[in-house]
Amino acid sequence: MPERLPGPAGVTIRTFIGWPATGYYTVLVDTGPELARQLEDARARTLQLVEDLTDEQLIGPRLSIVNPLLWEIGHVAWFQERWALRHLRGLDPVRPDADRLWDSFRVAHDDRWDLGLPTREETLAYMRAVLDRVVERLPAGPLSPPEAYFHRLVLYHEDMHGEAFTYTRQTLSYPPPPPPRAAEPPPPPAPGATARGDVEIEGGTFLLGASPQDGFAFDNEKWAHPVEVAPFRIGRTPVTNAEFLAFVEDAGYGRRELWSEDGWRWREKARAEHPVYWRRDAPGQWLERRFDRLVPLDGDLPVIHVSWYEAEAWCRWARRRLPTEAEWEMAASLVAEGAPAKRRFPWGDRPPEPRRANLDGAAGWCVSVHACPEGDSAAGCRQMIGNVWEWTSATFAPFPGFVADPYEQYSAPWFDGRHKVLRGGCWATRGRLLRNTWRNFYLPHRRDVLAGFRTCAV
């Protein structure tokens, strides 16, 4: 019999003796019906995010920061087939040309507009055929460790692309995505409720990263290892639009001394004078583009769609700094200052709810930094899960003893010394995807992604 370990509230973790110690030998005890429900839910959201777009919009312009959406939805199904049917079960491809069309490591980005892609109807038929085969082969009871691992891999991969579909719609000025079915937005903050200033954290020895008891984790989260963290002070909330606007109005984009060499080079090339979707309406008045419409800039919302370079420059202007990964995770997960125990989420081990975090696309955009007080960490930090991804100072690198999981291209190719780590998720991230140890990563010039930042005192 396998050894049973305590897991998140309401969940049993099962350690399978002899399962390879590459990082996926402990899994949640999933059942076929529950995973089928989640896979169907992910696919329904994928289709909902593109169903209102025209055939022309599904192709879109050739840009380095987006994919043609018609290609991308086919890729989601191909990835599911690749791992849950072909790798796991040894089945033949549904389409003989699937690898030629949708393998992201074989098909160069710029070639994806020139492939002679299947039509919308043919792509949707392929997606349905793949999902049907996957669901039909799920057992009625508990899944084996490989079954659980590879089905969660394809589920979370589709969830991540759902977020990409959302910011692609923003990049291309498409209409706002339809709200997810049966999703509830966070309640507004109570009148007069605020979360200001810093919290102080004592530091100490901290276990950075995921543990086997946590269930599914990606290879770049593995495994928890001790790091020494000096005492620090970190913001209760992310930086707001109002706080960032003060930097813009103080000519922050034109002051060379506030920017690193790489950041200034990027700023000049991009001709950046303010966040990419801001528009000056009149002296002291600003608008923000949200998808295909302009709205007044809301000072209480976290600044979003800013690059790592912009965050770095703001920090120099404000005499602040970005947190390290360990500082961010410590502030999010410690039960008490200096205590060794960690929470799965800032508020505890229970799954996300709207009153705790702005997730799942339910709100359609960011909410006030003062909202979701029930999601505060034990240290007193708000919205460390949801609302905006938060840039950290860290360069994306493997943890000690890193071993790539079966999907080797997920992390290892991006340990290139250039990508920066983000933490916490955003308003469009699926809640089931996240935990305090989750590491996202993007190049520092990216400001199309749904990223903001939180800062520490110098």
C-alpha positions in Angstrom: 0.0 0.0 0.0 1.2 3.5 -0.7 2.1 5.8 2.2 -0.5 8.6 2.8 0.6 12.1 3.5 -1.4 15.1 4.6 -2.3 17.4 1.8 -4.3 20.6 1.1 -7.6 20.7 3.0 -10.0 18.1 1.8 -7.4 16.4 -0.5 -5.5 13.2 0.0 -1.9 12.9 -1.3 -0.7 9.5 -2.2 3.0 8.7 -2.5 3.6 5.8 -4.8 6.6 3.7 -3.8 8.9 3.3 -6.8 7.4 6.1 -8.8 10.4 8.0 -10.4 11.8 10.7 -8.2 11.8 13.2 -11.2 9.2 15.3 -9.6 5.9 13.8 -10.5 5.9 10.7 -8.2 3.3 12.3 -5.8 0.0 13.2 -7.2 -3.5 14.2 -6.1 -5.8 11.2 -5.9 -7.9 12.2 -8.9 -10.9 10.4 -10.2 -11.9 10.1 -13.9 -15.2 11.9 -13.6 -13.7 14.9 -11.8 -10.9 15.3 -14.3 -13.4 14.9 -17.2 -15.4 17.7 -15.7 -12.4 20.0 -15.5 -11.2 19.1 -19.0 -14.6 19.9 -20.4 -14.7 23.1 -18.5 -11.3 24.2 -19.8 -12.4 23.4 -23.4 -15.7 25.3 -22.9 -13.7 28.4 -21.8 -11.3 28.1 -24.8 -14.2 28.0 -27.2 -15.9 30.9 -25.4 -12.8 33.1 -25.7 -12.8 32.8 -29.6 -16.4 32.0 -30.6 -17.4 35.7 -31.2 -14.4 36.4 -33.4 -14.5 36.5 -37.2 -12.4 34.3 -39.4 -10.2 37.3 -40.1 -9.7 38.0 -36.4 -8.8 34.4 -35.8 -5.8 34.9 -38.0 -4.9 38.4 -37.1 -1.7 40.4 -37.8 1.7 38.8 -37.8 3.2 40.0 -34.5 6.0 38.5 -32.4 4.0 38.6 -29.2 0.9 36.8 -30.4 -0.1 33.7 -32.3 -2.8 33.4 -34.8 -5.7 32.3 -32.6 -6.9 29.7 -35.1 -3.4 28.1 -34.8 -3.4 28.4 -31.1 -6.7 26.6 -30.4 -5.5 23.8 -32.6 -2.3 23.7 -30.7 -4.2 23.3 -27.4 -5.9 20.2 -28.7 -2.7 18.8 -30.3 -0.9 19.1 -26.9 -3.7 17.3 -25.2 -3.5 14.5 -27.8 0.3 14.4 -27.7 0.4 13.7 -23.9 -2.9 12.2 -22.9 -3.4 9.9 -25.9 -0.2 9.3 -27.8 2.4 9.4 -25.0 0.3 8.0 -22.2 -1.8 5.5 -24.1 0.2 4.9 -27.3 -2.6 5.8 -29.7 -2.1 7.0 -33.3 -2.7 10.7 -34.1 -6.3 11.8 -34.9 -4.8 13.7 -37.9 -1.7 12.6 -39.7 -0.6 16.2 -40.2 -1.1 17.2 -36.6 2.6 17.5 -35.7 3.4 19.5 -38.9 0.6 22.0 -38.0 0.7 22.4 -34.2 3.9 21.3 -32.6 5.2 24.6 -31.2 8.8 23.4 -31.1 8.7 22.3 -34.7 6.7 25.1 -36.3 8.6 28.4 -36.1 6.5 31.3 -34.7 6.5 33.4 -37.9 5.5 30.3 -40.0 2.2 29.8 -38.2 0.4 32.3 -40.4 1.6 30.5 -43.6 0.7 26.8 -42.8 -2.5 26.5 -44.8 -4.3 25.9 -41.5 -7.5 23.8 -41.4 -10.7 25.9 -41.4 -12.4 27.0 -38.2 -14.9 24.1 -38.6 -12.1 21.5 -39.3 -10.1 22.8 -36.3 -13.2 22.6 -34.0 -13.9 19.1 -35.2 -10.3 18.1 -34.4 -10.6 19.6 -30.9 -13.8 17.8 -30.2 -12.5 14.5 -31.5 -9.4 14.7 -29.3 -11.3 15.7 -26.1 -13.9 12.9 -26.7 -11.1 10.3 -27.0 -9.5 11.6 -23.8 -12.7 11.6 -21.8 -13.8 8.2 -23.1 -10.6 6.6 -21.8 -10.7 8.1 -18.3 -11.5 5.4 -15.7 -14.7 5.6 -13.5 -12.6 5.6 -10.4 -9.2 6.8 -9.2 -6.5 7.4 -11.8 -3.0 5.9 -11.8 -0.1 8.3 -11.1 0.8 8.7 -14.8 -2.9 9.2 -15.8 -3.3 11.9 -13.1 -0.1 13.6 -14.0 -0.5 13.8 -17.8 -4.2 14.8 -17.6 -3.4 17.6 -15.2 -0.6 18.6 -17.5 -2.9 19.1 -20.5 -5.6 20.7 -18.3 -3.2 23.3 -17.0 -1.7 23.9 -20.4 -5.1 24.7 -21.8 -5.8 27.0 -18.8 -2.6 28.9 -19.5 -3.5 29.4 -23.2 -6.9 30.7 -22.1 -5.1 33.5 -20.4 -3.0 34.1 -23.5 -6.2 34.3 -25.6 -7.4 37.0 -23.2 -4.3 39.2 -23.5 -4.1 38.6 -27.3 -7.6 40.1 -27.5 -6.3 43.1 -25.6 -3.2 43.4 -27.8 -5.3 43.4 -31.0 -8.0 45.7 -29.7 -10.7 43.0 -30.0 -13.9 43.3 -27.9 -13.7 42.2 -24.3 -14.0 38.5 -23.8 -17.4 37.2 -22.7 -17.6 36.6 -19.0 -17.1 32.9 -18.0 -20.3 31.1 -17.4 -21.3 30.7 -13.7 -18.3 32.7 -12.5 -18.7 35.3 -9.8 -16.6 38.5 -9.6 -15.1 39.6 -6.3 -17.3 41.9 -4.2 -16.2 45.6 -4.2 -14.2 46.9 -1.2 -16.2 48.2 1.8 -16.6 52.0 1.8 -13.5 53.5 3.3 -11.6 50.2 3.4 -7.9 50.7 2.5 -4.7 48.7 2.5 -1.7 51.0 2.6 2.0 50.9 3.4 4.4 48.1 4.1 4.4 45.0 6.3 7.6 44.0 8.1 8.8 40.4 7.8 11.6 39.1 10.1 13.2 36.9 7.5 15.2 33.7 8.4 15.6 30.3 6.8 12.8 29.7 4.3 11.9 26.7 2.2 11.5 28.1 -1.3 9.5 26.0 -3.8 7.1 23.2 -3.8 7.1 20.0 -1.8 6.0 16.5 -2.8 3.1 16.8 -0.4 1.7 19.7 -2.5 0.6 17.4 -5.3 1.0 18.4 -8.9 3.8 21.0 -9.5 5.8 22.0 -12.6 9.4 21.1 -12.8 10.7 24.6 -12.2 9.0 24.7 -8.8 10.9 21.6 -7.6 11.9 21.1 -5.0 11.6 23.2 -1.8 15.1 24.1 -0.6 16.3 26.3 2.2 17.3 29.9 1.5 18.3 32.6 4.0 16.2 35.7 3.8 17.2 39.0 5.5 14.5 41.0 7.3 12.5 43.1 4.8 9.5 45.3 4.3 7.1 44.7 1.4 4.1 46.5 0.1 0.6 45.5 1.3 -0.7 45.9 -2.2 0.7 46.1 -5.8 1.6 49.5 -7.1 -1.5 51.4 -8.3 -2.3 53.4 -11.4 -2.2 56.5 -9.3 1.2 55.7 -7.9 2.6 54.9 -11.4 1.0 58.1 -12.8 3.0 60.2 -10.4 6.2 58.7 -12.0 4.8 59.4 -15.5 3.9 63.0 -14.6 7.4 63.5 -13.1 8.9 62.8 -16.5 10.0 59.4 -15.3 10.2 58.0 -18.9 12.6 60.7 -20.0 15.0 60.6 -17.1 18.0 58.5 -18.1 19.3 58.1 -14.5 16.2 56.0 -13.6 16.7 53.3 -16.2 19.2 50.5 -16.5 21.3 50.2 -19.7 19.0 47.5 -21.1 15.9 49.3 -19.9 16.8 52.6 -21.5 17.7 50.8 -24.8 14.3 49.2 -24.7 12.5 52.5 -23.9 14.1 54.3 -26.8 13.4 51.5 -29.2 9.8 51.2 -28.1 9.4 55.0 -27.8 7.7 54.4 -24.5 6.4 57.6 -22.8 3.8 55.9 -20.5 2.2 52.4 -20.1 1.4 51.0 -23.4 -2.4 51.2 -23.2 -2.6 54.7 -21.5 -3.8 57.7 -23.4 -3.6 61.4 -22.3 -7.0 62.9 -22.5 -6.2 66.4 -21.1 -3.7 67.8 -18.7 -3.8 65.6 -15.7 -6.5 63.4 -17.2 -5.7 59.9 -18.6 -7.6 57.1 -20.3 -6.8 53.4 -20.4 -7.6 51.1 -23.3 -9.4 48.0 -22.2 -9.8 45.8 -25.2 -11.7 47.9 -27.8 -12.8 50.8 -25.6 -11.2 53.7 -23.7 -12.2 54.3 -20.1 -11.0 56.8 -17.5 -7.9 55.6 -15.6 -8.9 54.3 -12.2 -6.2 55.3 -9.6 -7.2 52.5 -7.2 -6.5 49.7 -9.6 -3.1 48.1 -9.8 -1.0 49.2 -12.8 -1.1 46.5 -15.4 0.6 45.9 -18.8 4.0 47.2 -17.7 7.3 45.6 -18.5 9.9 44.6 -16.0 12.0 47.5 -17.3 9.2 50.0 -16.4 8.8 48.4 -13.0 12.5 48.7 -12.4 12.6 52.4 -13.4 9.6 53.2 -11.2 11.4 51.5 -8.2 14.5 53.7 -8.7 12.2 56.8 -8.9 10.4 55.8 -5.7 13.5 54.6 -3.9 12.1 51.1 -3.7 13.0 47.7 -5.2 11.4 44.6 -6.6 11.2 41.7 -4.2 13.2 38.6 -4.6 11.4 35.3 -5.3 12.1 34.1 -1.8 10.8 37.4 -0.3 7.6 37.3 -2.4 6.9 33.6 -1.5 7.7 34.2 2.2 5.3 37.1 2.4 2.6 35.1 0.6 2.9 31.8 2.4 4.3 31.9 6.0 1.8 31.1 8.7 3.6 33.5 11.0 6.8 35.5 10.8 9.8 33.2 11.1 7.6 30.0 11.3 8.7 27.1 9.0 5.2 26.1 8.0 3.9 27.4 4.6 0.4 28.0 3.3 -0.7 26.8 -0.2 -2.4 30.1 -0.7 -1.9 33.4 1.1 -5.1 32.9 3.1 -4.6 29.2 3.9 -5.1 25.9 2.1 -8.7 26.3 0.9 -9.1 26.8 -2.9 -9.6 30.3 -4.2 -13.0 32.0 -3.9 -14.1 35.4 -5.3 -14.1 37.1 -1.9 -10.4 36.1 -1.6 -9.0 36.6 -5.1 -9.8 38.2 -8.5 -9.4 35.2 -10.8 -11.0 33.2 -13.7 -11.8 36.3 -15.8 -15.0 36.8 -13.8 -14.5 40.6 -13.2 -13.4 41.3 -16.8 -10.4 43.4 -15.6 -8.5 44.3 -12.4 -10.3 45.3 -9.3 -9.3 47.8 -6.6 -6.2 47.0 -4.6 -8.3 47.4 -1.5 -10.7 44.5 -2.5 -10.5 40.9 -1.3 -9.4 41.5 2.3 -10.2 37.9 3.1 -7.4 36.9 0.8 -4.7 38.6 2.9 -1.6 36.6 3.8 -0.7 36.1 7.4 1.8 38.9 7.0 -1.0 41.2 5.8 -0.3 41.4 2.1 -3.3 41.7 -0.1 -4.0 40.1 -3.6 -0.8 38.1 -3.8 -3.0 35.7 -5.8 -4.9 37.2 -8.6 -5.5 40.7 -10.0 -2.0 41.2 -11.6 1.0 39.0 -12.1 3.8 40.5 -10.1 7.3 41.0 -11.5 10.1 40.0 -9.1 13.8 40.8 -9.3 14.7 37.2 -10.1 16.0 35.9 -13.3 14.3 32.6 -14.2 16.7 29.8 -13.3 16.5 26.1 -12.1 16.2 25.3 -8.4 19.0 23.1 -7.0 18.8 19.5 -8.3 16.5 20.5 -11.2 15.3 17.6 -13.3 13.1 18.2 -16.3 9.7 16.6 -16.3 8.5 14.6 -19.4 7.5 17.8 -21.1 11.1 18.9 -21.3 10.4 22.1 -23.2 8.3 23.6 -20.4 11.1 25.2 -18.4 14.6 24.2 -19.5 14.8 26.2 -22.8 14.0 29.4 -20.9 16.8 29.2 -18.4 18.7 31.6 -20.7 19.6 34.3 -18.2 17.1 36.7 -19.8 13.6 35.8 -18.6 12.3 37.3 -15.4 10.1 35.6 -12.8 6.5 36.7 -12.0 4.4 35.4 -9.2 0.8 35.3 -8.1 -1.5 35.1 -11.2 -3.9 37.7 -12.6 -7.5 38.4 -13.1 -7.7 36.1 -16.1 -5.7 33.2 -14.6 -7.7 30.1 -13.7 -7.8 29.6 -9.9 -7.1 25.9 -10.1 -3.8 26.6 -11.8 -2.3 28.6 -8.9 -0.5 28.2 -5.6 2.1 30.3 -3.8 5.0 28.4 -5.3 3.9 28.9 -9.0 6.6 30.5 -11.1 5.7 32.4 -14.3 8.4 33.8 -16.6 8.6 36.4 -19.4 11.2 38.4 -21.1 11.7 41.8 -19.4 10.4 43.9 -22.3 7.0 42.2 -22.4 4.1 44.5 -21.5 1.4 42.8 -23.4 1.0 40.3 -20.6 -1.2 40.9 -17.6 1.6 42.0 -15.3 2.1 44.6 -12.6 4.4 44.7 -9.6 4.7 45.0 -5.8 7.8 46.6 -4.2 10.0 46.4 -1.1 11.6 49.1 0.9 15.3 49.7 0.1 
